[in-house]
Amino acid sequence: MPPLPTQEVTAKDLIARYEVSKQTLYTRLSAVEVSGTRRGKQVFFSPVEVHQLDAAHHWLSKGYGLKDLRDAAAGFKDGSAVVDVDADSAGVTPARQEQMELTIAP
């Protein structure tokens, strides 16, 4: 995947970046609740929003679905997915500890 842009990009740029259709892009935007900024007839996306979409693209490329993505994105926005776990105090051994991470925002 190309490096993060330093300036705002358009939906056309994102379609080329992720090699998806326009409909797929807008479905993903809805799932992670990224809306961009409309100026005239075009919508522009900031580097932070592109980072969120990169994380979503990575998440989906690992075989997870849009429902999983929506749930993870909602958890990171409201803080419910952020859990401070001390493996020793929780009685979880490193061999039994399973962890999954998704970074939505930088």
Sequence and secondary structure as in RCSB ss.txt:
>XXXX:A:sequence
MPPLPTQEVTAKDLIARYEVSKQTLYTRLSAVEVSGTRRGKQVFFSPVEVHQLDAAHHWLSKGYGLKDLRDAAAG
FKDGSAVVDVDADSAGVTPARQEQMELTIAP
>XXXX:A:secstr
     SS EEHHHHHHHHT  HHHHHHHHHHHT   EEETTEEEE HHHHHHHHHHHHHHHTT  HHHHHHHHHH
HHHSTT     TTTTT  TTT          
